Amino acid sequence: MAVTVYSYLFIGLILFLIGLAGSVLVKNVIKVLISIEFMLLGVNINFVTFAVFCDNISLDGCILTLFYTGLGAVELAVALYIFYLMFKKKGDDDIERYGEL
C-alpha cells in the first residue's frame, strides 16, 4: 500500500477533530489546552504535507510549521500561567468556575 498525500491529510484531520472534540467536550482546563495543542499538531501536519508534496523549491509550509510550533509553545506557556493564577484564586480546575473572565 502506497502512502499518498491523502494519508497524511487524513491523519492531520483526525488529530484536528480529536482536538476539537476534546476542547468542546472536556471541562478540565489542562485537558482543553492539550486538545488545542492536538489541533495545532493536525494543522502542522497538513502544512508539512503540502510543503513536501506541492512546493518542492522553497518549503514555505515547513517554515510556517516551525513558526506555528513556536507560537503554540508561547501560547501554552501563557495559558498555563493564567491557569496557575486562577487556580491559586479558586482552587479548582473545572472550566465552568472561571466564567468571570
C-alpha positions in Angstrom: 0.0 0.0 0.0 1.5 3.3 -1.1 1.5 6.3 1.2 -0.1 9.2 -0.6 -1.0 12.8 0.2 -4.4 11.8 1.3 -3.0 9.5 4.1 -1.2 12.4 5.7 -4.2 14.7 5.3 -6.4 12.1 6.9 -4.0 11.8 9.9 -4.0 15.6 10.2 -7.8 15.7 10.0 -8.2 13.0 12.7 -5.8 14.9 15.0 -7.6 18.1 14.4 -11.0 16.5 15.1 -9.8 14.8 18.3 -8.5 18.2 19.5 -11.8 19.9 18.5 -13.9 17.3 20.3 -11.6 17.5 23.4 -11.7 21.3 23.6 -15.5 21.3 23.3 -16.4 18.4 25.5 -13.9 18.4 28.3 -14.2 20.7 31.4 -10.7 20.4 32.7 -8.5 23.3 31.8 -5.3 21.3 31.3 -7.1 18.8 29.0 -8.5 21.7 27.0 -5.0 23.1 26.5 -3.8 19.7 25.4 -6.7 19.4 23.0 -5.8 22.8 21.5 -2.2 21.5 21.0 -3.6 18.5 19.2 -5.5 20.8 16.9 -2.2 22.7 16.2 -0.4 19.4 15.5 -3.0 18.4 12.9 -2.7 21.8 11.2 1.1 21.5 11.2 1.0 18.0 9.7 -1.1 19.5 6.8 1.3 22.3 6.3 4.3 19.9 6.1 2.3 17.6 3.8 1.5 20.4 1.3 5.1 21.7 1.6 6.6 18.4 0.7 4.1 17.2 -1.9 3.3 20.5 -3.7 6.1 23.0 -3.2 9.5 21.4 -3.9 11.5 24.6 -4.1 11.0 26.9 -1.2 9.4 24.7 1.5 7.3 27.5 2.9 5.0 25.1 4.7 7.9 23.8 6.8 8.9 27.3 7.7 5.3 28.1 8.6 5.2 24.9 10.7 8.2 26.0 12.7 6.6 29.4 13.3 3.4 27.8 14.4 5.2 25.4 16.7 6.9 28.3 18.4 3.7 30.2 18.6 2.0 27.2 20.2 4.7 26.9 22.8 4.3 30.6 23.8 0.5 30.3 23.8 0.7 27.2 26.0 3.1 28.9 28.4 0.9 32.0 28.8 -2.2 29.9 29.2 -0.6 27.7 31.9 0.5 30.8 33.8 -3.0 32.3 33.6 -4.4 29.0 34.7 -1.9 28.9 37.6 -3.1 32.3 38.8 -6.7 31.3 38.5 -6.1 28.0 40.3 -4.5 29.9 43.2 -7.5 32.1 43.4 -10.3 29.5 43.0 -8.6 26.2 43.9 -10.4 24.2 41.2 -9.6 23.1 37.7 -13.1 23.0 36.4 -13.6 25.4 33.5 -17.2 26.2 34.5 -16.0 28.0 37.6 -14.0 30.5 35.6 -16.9 32.3 34.0 -16.0 35.8 35.1 -13.2 36.2 32.5 
